[in-house]
Amino acid sequence: MSAVDHTILRVVQRLALGVVLISACAAVLLLSDWHGRVTRRAAVPRVAVFAFSNQGVMEESVRGCLEALAARGYRADETMQLQQFSAESDLPTANTIAKGIVDAQVNVAITFGTPCLQAMAASNRDGQVPHVFGCVTDPYTAGVGLDRARPKLRPPWLTGLGTFEPVREAFQLARQLRPALQCVGVVWCTSESCSEACLRVARDECRLLGITLLEAPITISIEVPDAAKSLVARGAEALWLGGDNIVEVAAPALIEVGRVAQIPVFANVPWHAANGALFGLGADFVEAGRITGNIAADVLDGRAVAEMPIREGVPQQLALNTSVPATLRDVWRIPSNVLATAATVIDGTNSVKAPASSVPQAGATNAPKCWNIHFLNYAESSLLDECLQGFHAELAARGMVTGRHCRITLRNAQCQMLNLVTMVDAAVADNADLILVTSTPTLQATLKKAGQVPVLFTVVANPFLAGVGTDVSNHLPTVTGISTMSDFADMAAVVRECLPHATRVGTLFSSNEDNCVYNKDMLAAALQKVGISLDAVAVSTSAEVADAALALSGRGIDAICQVVGNMLDTSFAAITLTARRERLPLFAFATSQARDGGAAVTVARDYAEAGRQLARQTQRVMQGALPAQMPIEYVSTTVLSVHPSNAAACGLVLPSQLCARAANVFGVAGEPHAAH
């Protein structure tokens, strides 16, 4: 594993723990309050919908379920009291939510995913709550009291739908597309009974077909990329993604490993074809959700659960990506008869053959789609203001009218992680067509929860720390954007030019922001090259900034050069006050911190240009481009700004050559102005 991979792994682990804890706490709070809210509406049935995650097949199943309930007269906040929960792919969280649902004494609990079935069954051993399950590969191997040989001997409060993936058919199709196929690799989670059930069928089918099945067991989703790479190294000619919830969370990373190795991924979930898999052959999970919802509606109508047998099987769907074969090292061909049976075909030009039910009928309007865009931000800052100005100006310049071509929902988490998680959930729940994000924390949270919604980012220094990929071309297929990494080399040169005899410079950095730590390290390396050492003081909350700045000023530094960080940008005034009081020259990386703040000199990326680049990428996606086809871009323009009055207040005389080449000279004769 490379150093970058190790860094990404640490970031993902740190983020995952925080998000899981927040999700668990939120679930407990919601459940604890639910009873108090619903007792006032006793005549309205209470329904809990509980999924293992809010992505992919789970999302499709929940959607189908709610559609079926509504068709049967059970509509949220009208004729039923609905509460939805997601375990965010975490088993302890699933157990906590399941216990809360049982304690709330709902009229019916609907679970999606084998782990949720198991968690709910364990908490509901006495049958306090009628339980309907869906999106479960093999309920008879889940250990919840079901026996395929004796179907009537089961908990009388438990029923649902089993959706065993067409594993045999997937391998048979893979062999049909490449008759010479000899070796397939699979990553699977050892703690999931559904994964093991699919694996047993795969082993048997591979034995019949004469295919060697290479296995890479894992325990958590962050192990998926390395496990997949190990299969490639062992000679896998293709990778198979079966019925495994844990691997499903990391499906984009698995597909990316296949893309880099030039071998195909085939899956038992149709929609993976849109993300780069050669094909996905599996259940129509929207229809599976509808069946599950109708079973739940029968329970709400008064039918005894004990009289409702476990059902199995739903219609299959095939999705093909015909652009994949041309990228592979071996010959894979899609015969015309296979192409004709596909419900969905992605052809590489972003045109899609959709199921007949979704094709516009005669008389339908051809009005352009109004895109539902959510623009999510972590904190108010001058960088965000500049970015938004550039973004909206570029949209207008390109003739894109808000309200006609797109509807933009702008949200800000105000530096609160709980707000950030809620914002992403709200975007997904609102069926966002596109999510735009600024800042690394926002990007990290969105990667965790956005599923297959396209994501574009900006105002992110190093997106690879957030887990988007390894370089500008090798990134997650649903994500791309604009890196605004600071120009550390130019800053170091400017500091040396202004302070020829300086030996030590100080900065504050936010210890819980990965990109801020990265910025600090990069500045230290750049300053070292010009003979200056960096003294850095860590802060974790905005309340600590003033005291930390004072402590930093007492360390014998020659100046403060403040790196970019979400929390520090919002607390820049406190840093300015200390610099003024201690007569320390202040350098910064945002133009506004010279124009409106106390910085003497700023060496800044053009954040308005970052917004304009984001607008251009947004238009490309709206016109049909896929993020997978769009390399990550950099903002390469550096803007030098000076504020002679701020410099004088700290005892610094700016070099005339520096002022002459500055793009902006602020504070002259009391009025800021552009030099040229």
N, C-alpha and C positions, 0 to 999 in steps of 0.2 A: 504494500500500500504506500502511495506517495505521501510527501509531506502535506500536499494540498488535500488529499483524501483524508488524512488524519485530522486536519483542521476542520474540514467539513463535517466529519464524524462527531468531533467534539461539539461543534455548533449545534448540530441536529439533536444530539443527546441533551444538551443544556436546554434548548428550546422545547423539546418534546416533554421533558419533565415539568417545566413550568406550565405549558398548555394543558397537560393532563391534570395537574393539580387544580388549576383554575376551573377546568371543565367539571371535575368531580365536585368541587365546592359549589359551583353554580347549580349543578344538578340537585345536590342535597338541599340547597336553599329553596329551589323551585318546588321540590317535592314536599318539603316541610310546610310550605305555605299553601300548597294546593288544596288540602282538605278544608282549610279555613275559607278559601275562595269558593269552593264548589258546594259547600253545605248550604249556601244561600240559594243554590239553583238545583235543589235535590231532584226535581223532576227531569232534569236534563242528564242523560247518561254521560259518564266520565270514561274517556278512552285515552289510554297511553300508547303511543307509538314509539318503539324503542329499537334503534338500529345500532349495529356495531360501529359504523362510521357513517358519514354523510356524503360519501363519494360513490361513483360508479354504479354497480349493480344495486347497492343499498338505496341510493338516491332514486334510481328508476323504480325499484320495488315500492318504496314509500309513496312515490308519485302515483303509481297505479292503484295502490291501496286507497289513498285519499280520494281519488277519482271514483272508485267503486263505492266507497262509503257515501259520497255526495250523491251519486246516482240513486242510491237506496234511501236517500232522505236524511242522511246524517252529515250535516255540514258544520264545520268548526265555528264556534262562537254563536251558532244559531240554534241548531238542534242537537248538538253534542258539545261537551266541554273537552277539548282536545289539548293534550300536552305531548310534545315531541322531545325525544332525548337521543343523544348520540354518545357512545362510549369513547369516541375518537380512537378506536382500535386499541384500547387499553383494557385488559381484563379486570384489574382492581376497580377501575371506574365502572365497568359493566356490573360488577357485583354490588357496588354502592347504589347505582341507579335501580337495579332490580329490587333490592330490599326496600327502597323508598316507594316504588310502585306498589309493592304488596302492602306496605303500611298505609298507603293512601286508599286502599280498598276500592280500586276502580271497577267499573262494570266489565271491562275487558282490556286485557293487555295484549298488544300485537307486537311481536318481536321479529326482527329481520337479522339473519346471520346465526350460524351455529353457536358462537360464543354467547350471544344474547339469549338464545334458547336455553343453553346450559345454565347461565347465571339466573335466569328467571325461574327455571325449574328447581334450582337449589334453594332459592328464597321462598318458593311457593309450594313447599312440600306438603302442606296441609290443604292445598287447594282453595285458599282464600279468594283467589282471583281467577276467573276464566281466562285461559291463555291460548292465543292463536299464534302460530309461528309461520314464517315464510322465509324465502331465500336461504334455505337449508339444503345442503347437498344430500346428506343421508341421515335423516332423523333417527334411524334405527341403530346407528352406531354412535350416537351422541351421549349415551349414558343417562337418558332422562326417563327411563322406565318403559320404552317401546321395544317390541319384539316383532320382527317381520313374520316369523313363523306363527305367532299367536297375536294377531293384530287387535283382538278385542280385549286383551289383558294390558290395559294402559291406564294411566291416571285419568279419571273421568272428567277432569277439568281442562284437559290438554288436547288440542287438535291443530291441524294446519296442513301445509303443503310442502312436500319434498321436491326439490328441483335438481336431481342428479345431473351433472353436466354430461354432455355427449362426448366422453373421453375417447371411447373407441373410434367414434366417427371422426374425431379430430385427427387422430394418428393415421387413420385410413386416408383422409384427405391429404395430409402432409405427404404420404407415400405416393399418392396420385399426382401431386404437383412435382415431386422429385422421385421417380422410381428408384434411383440409386441411393436414396437416403439410408444410412446405416447407423447413425449415432445421434441421439437427442439428449439434451440436458434438461434437468428440472431442479428448481430451487423449491424446497417445501419446508413448512414449519412443523416441527416435531410435536408441538403441543396441540395441534388442531386435528380433531377427529375427521373433519370434512376433507382436509388435505390428504390425510392418510387413506381415506376411502377412495378418493380419486386416484391416488398413487397406486393402490393395489390393482385397480382396473388397468391403469397405464402399463404396469409391469406385465400383466397378462397379455395385453394387446401387443406390446412390443415383442414379447416372446413369440406370438403367433406370426408377426410380420417379419421376424428376423432382425429387429432393430435393437441396438444396445442402448439401454436407458441409464444415463449417468445421473447420479443424485447428489445434491448438495444440501444437507439439512441446515436449518437456521432456527433461531429462537425469537428474534426480533427483526423488524422490517429494515433497520439500518444495516443489517448484515447482507441484504440482498445483492447490492452491486458487487461486493467482493466474491460472494458465492457464485454469482453468474460468471464473473471473470475466471474463476477457477474451473468452471465447466468448459469454457472456451479453451483454456490452456490444456485441458484433458482431451480435447479433440471433438467437442460437440459440433455437429453440423447445423444444428438448429436448437432453439430453446423453446420449451413448452411452459405456458402459464396456465395452471389448472385451477381447481376450486379451493383456493387458499386465501383467507382474509388477510393474513399478515403480509404475504407476498403481494397481494393486490394493492396494498397501500403504496408499495414501492414499484409498481408496474412501470411507470415512466423510466425509472433508472434501469430496470431490467431490459426494456426495449432499447435504451440507449447503448447498453453493453453490446447487444446484438448488432446495432447499427455500426458501431465502431469496428466490430469484428467482421462485418459484412456477412453475417449469417442471419436467417430470419427468426422471428419470434412468432409462434402461433399460439392462440389462446382459446379458452373456453368461455370467453366473454366477448360478444360481438363488437362492442364499441372500442376495443383496443386497436382495431384496424385503423381507426381515425388518428391514432397516436403513433403509428409506425409499425404495428404488427402486420405480418403478411396476411393473416386472416384471423377472424374470431368466429368460432362456431359455438353457439351456446343457446341458452334459453332466452326467450323474449321476456325480460324481467319486468317490464311494465305490465305485460299481461299476467305474469306471475303475481305481481302486486295486486292486480285487480281481483284475481281469484282469492288471494288472501283476504282482501278487503270484503269480498262478498261472504266469505266464511265468517268474518267478524260481524258483519251486518246480520247474518242469521242468528248469531249469539245475542246481539242487541235486540233482535225481534222476539227473542224468548225461546229459541230452539235449544234443547239440552245439548251441551257439548258432548256428553257421553254417547249421544246418538249420531255424532258426526264423525265418520271415519277419516283417518289420515289419507290425504290425497297425494298423488305423485305424478310428476310430469307436466310440462307445458310446451307449447309450440316452439320449435327451434328457429334460430335465425343465423344466417351466414352473412358476414361482412368481409369484403375483400379489399385489399389495397393493391391496386394493379401497378402502382409506381415502385413497389418494393423490389420485384425481381431484378430490375436493371441495376440495383445497387449491391447485389449479392455476388460473392466470389464464385459460387456454384450456380449451375443452371437450374432454375425453378420456372416452370411454365404453368399458366392457368388455362386449362382447356375451355373452349367455348361453352360446353355443356355445364361446367361448374360455374362459369360467369353468369349463365342464364338463371341459375338457381339462387343467386345472391340477392338478399333483401337490400343491401347497401354496397355500393362500389365507390371507392375513393380512387380517382384516376391520376392524381399527381398534379392536375391543373386546378384543384380545389372544387371541381364539379363533382356532385354526388348523385348517384342514382338512389333515390329514397324508396321506401316501401310505398305501395300504391295508396295506402290510406293517408299518406302525407302529401300526395301530389295535388296541387290546386285543381279544383273541379271547374267545369265550364261556368263562366259568369263570375269567377273569382277575380278580385282586383289585383293589379300588378303594381300597386303602389310600393315605392321603395321602403325597405325595412327601417324602422326607427330603432336604432341600437340602444339597448339598456346598458349603460356604462356606469360602474361604480368607481369613484376616484377616492382612494383611501390613504390617509396620512396619519403619521404618528404624533406630530407635534406642530404647533404654530411656530413659524420661524421666518426670517427674512429670505432664506433660501427657498422655502416653499412659495412665498409670495412672488419671487422673481420667476420661479418655474411656472406657476399658474398664469402669470401675465404672458409669458412666451407661448404657453400651450394654447390659451384662448385666442391670442392674436394670430397664431398660425392656422388654427381651425377656421377662423373668419377669413383669412387670406385665401384659403383653399375652398371657400364657398360652402363650408359645412355649417349648417344652421342648427343650433341647439333647439330642440323641440320638434324639428322636422326630420333631421338626419340622425339625431341621437338625443337621448335623455341622460343627463349626467347628474348623478347623486354624489355630492361632495361630503365626506365625513372626516372628522379628526378625532383621534383617540386622546388627545391632551396628555400624552405621555403615560397613559394608563393601559397596561397590558390587557386587563379585563375588558376595557372598552374596545381594544384592538380586536380581540377574539370575537366579541359581539358584532363588530362591524363586518368582519369577514363572513360570519354566519348569516348576517342580514343580507349581504350581497348574494350569497348562494341561494338563500331562501327566496329572494326576489327574482331568481332566474336571470341573473346578470349575464349579458352576452360577452362582456369584457370587463376585467378588473384592472384598473390602473393604480399603481402604488408608488409612494415616495418613502424613502428611508429603509434601512436594513431591518429593523424590527417588524415593520409592516410587511416587507417582502417575506421574511421568515414565517410569520404567522399565516400569510396568504398561501405560501407553498404547502403548508400543513393541511389547510382546510378547503382550498378552492376546487379540489377535484380536477375536472377536465375543462373548467372555465379558462379561456386564454388570459394570461397575465402579462402586462407590460410594466416595467419599473423605470424609475429615474431617481436622481438625488440619492444614489447608492454608490459608495466609493468602490468597494470590492464585492461584486455580486456573488463571486465564487465562494466567499466565506459564508454566504447565506444558503449555499447548497444548490445553486442553479446549474452547476456543471463544472467543467474543468478548464474551458477556454471559450473564446468568443463564438466558436462554431460548434463546440460540443457542449450543448446545454439541454435542459429538459425540453421536451417537444412542445409543451404548452406555454413556455415562458421565454421572453426575451426583453430587451430594454436598453437603457442608456446608463453607462457608468460615468460617474462624475468624480473620479479619483483626483485628488488635489495634485497640483504641480509642486511637489516637494523640492525638486532640484532648483527651480526658479526661486522659490522662497528662500532656500538656503543661500543662494547667490545674492539676493536682495538684502538679507540680514547682514551678510558679510560686507556688502557695499555700504550699508548705513552705519555699521559698527565695525570698523576695521580691526579694532583691538579686542573684540568680545571673545570670551572663552566659554561662557556658560549661558544658556537660554532656558527658560522654564515654560512649562505648559501644564494645564490640567487635562485629565482625560476621564471619561466615564468608564468605570471598570466593568459595568454590565452591558456595554454596547460593543459588540465585537468589532464593528468597523471603526469605532473611536479608538480602540486599542490598536488596531491595525494602523490608523493614521498616526498615532503617537510613535509607533515603531518605525514607520517609513520616514517621518520627520527626523527622528534620531539618526537614522542611517544617512540621510541627505546632509544634515548639519555636520556629521562626523567627517564627511568628505571635504568640508571647508574649514576643518579644524575647530569646530564648536561642539561642545557636549550638551546633551539635553537632560534637564532635571525635570522629571514628571511626577505629579501628585495625583493620586486617584481619588475620585469622588463617586458616590453611589446615588445621592439624591441632590436635588437643586438646593436644599437647605444647607448643604455642606460647602457650596461653592465659595461663599464669601470668606469663610474661615480658611479654606484650602488655599485660596488665592493669597491671603495674608501670610500663611505659612510658607508658601512658595516664594514670596517676595523676600523672606528672611533668610534665604539660602545662598545669598551672594550672587544672584543671577544678574546678567547685564540687560536682559529684556524678557518680555513675555511674548511667545509666538503661539497663539492659541489654535489648536487643531479643531476640526469640525466634529461636532457631536450633537445629537438632538437635544439633550438636556442642557449642554453647555451653550448652545446657540440661544436658547431661551433665557439663560442666566448671564448673558454677556455683559449686561450693565454692572453686575457685581464685580466682574473681572476688571472692567474699565475703571471703576471707583478705586480699586486697589492700585492699579497701575498709575493713576493720577496721583494718589496720595503718596505713593512710594517713588514717584518720578521715574517710572520704568517705561521705556518705549514699548508700545504694544503693536504687534504684527498679527494679522488674521487672514483667513482664507475665504471670506465672504465680502463682496463689494459693499454691501449695506453696512458692514461693521466699521467701515471708514466713513461712508456717507452719513449714516444716522447714529453710529456708535462712537467709541472713543479710540479706534485704531488709527495709528499714524500711517500705516501702509497695509494694503491688502493685495495678495496675489491669489486671485480667485478664478475658478472656472466660471464660464458664462452660464449661469443657471437658467437665464431666460432662453438661451439656445438649447439647453437640455429640455426645457418645456416644448420648444418648437420641434425638436427631434422626436419627442414623445408624440406630439400631434401628428407628425408625418407617419410614424409607425402605426398609430391608431387608425389613420385613414387607410393604410395598406391592409390592415386586418379587416376593416369594414368592407374593403373591396375584394376580400377572399384570400389574402395571403395567410399562411399558417406561421405561427411563431417559430416552429421548427425550421422553417426555411429562411428565417431572418437572423443574421448574426447579431450578437450583442455589439453595440456601438459605444464609442467613447466620445465625450466632449473634449476636444483637443484645444479649444480656444482658451487662452489665459488672459485675464484682464488685470492689468496693474493699475491700482488707484492709490493716490496719496492724499493726506489731509495735513497740510503744513501746520495748522493751528493745533491739532491734536498732538503732532510731533513736538511743537514748541512747549506745550503744557507739560511734557515729560522730559524736557531738556534736550530734545533731539533736533538737530539741524539736518534737514533732508538734502542729500546731494543734488546739485542742480541738474546733473545728467539724468538722474532718476526721475525728477519732476518733468523733464523735457520729454521723456519717452512714455510717461504715464498716459493711459487712456482717459483717466479721470483725475482732475485736481479739485478736491472739495474744500469748502470753507474759505476760499479766497474772497476778500472783501465782503465776508458775511454771506456769500451766496455760492452753493456748490455749482460747478459747471464741468462740462466735458472739455478736456484739453484738445482733443481732436477726434 
